[in-house]
């Protein structure tokens, strides 16, 4: 019994016998576009995409216990929040493009096995 998610009989219908150059090259072109767009967003640093600091409303200790807990929680979570949206989106595009290129590279190395 095979542990394949898709049996070979169904896989043959889904994947062409000999993919054309366009079918093999398209993921690389898309990955290149993702990398280029991500690199561009990382280079551009518009002030409009800057996220305001969460502590801009003041760091003075609050009187009530609830407000002190809220301030401590805010200060703990703040480092996880992006400071610039274009940087975050650009970084995600670069990582996605690199992952797509690596996946396509390994796909070419492995090839398609015939049983």
C-alpha positions, 0 to 999 in steps of 0.5 A, a space after each residue: 500500500 502506497 502512502 502517496 496522497 494522490 495515487 499515480 493513476 490520478 497524478 498522471 491525469 493532473 501533471 502533463 507527461 512532459 511539461 513545456 519550458 513555460 510551465 517549468 519556468 513560470 514559478 521562477 519568473 513569479 519568484 523573481 517578481 516577488 523578490 524584485 517587489 520585495 527588494 523595492 519595498 525594502 529600499 523605499 521608506 515612505 513616512 506614510 507607512 511608519 507606524 506610530 510608537 505605542 508609547 506615544 501616549 505617555 509612559 507615566 505609571 497609571 494609578 489603577 492596577 488595570 492600567 498598570 497591567 495594560 501598560 506592561 502588556 503593551 510594552 511587552 507586545 510592542 517589539 512584535 509589532 512592525 514599525 514600518 509596513 513597507 518593510 514588513 511586506 517587503 520582507 515577506 515578499 522576499 522570503 516568499 520569493 526565495 522559498 518559491 525559487 528553492 522549491 522549484 530548484 529542488 523540484 527540478 533536482 528530484 524530477 518526476 519518478 515513474 513507477 
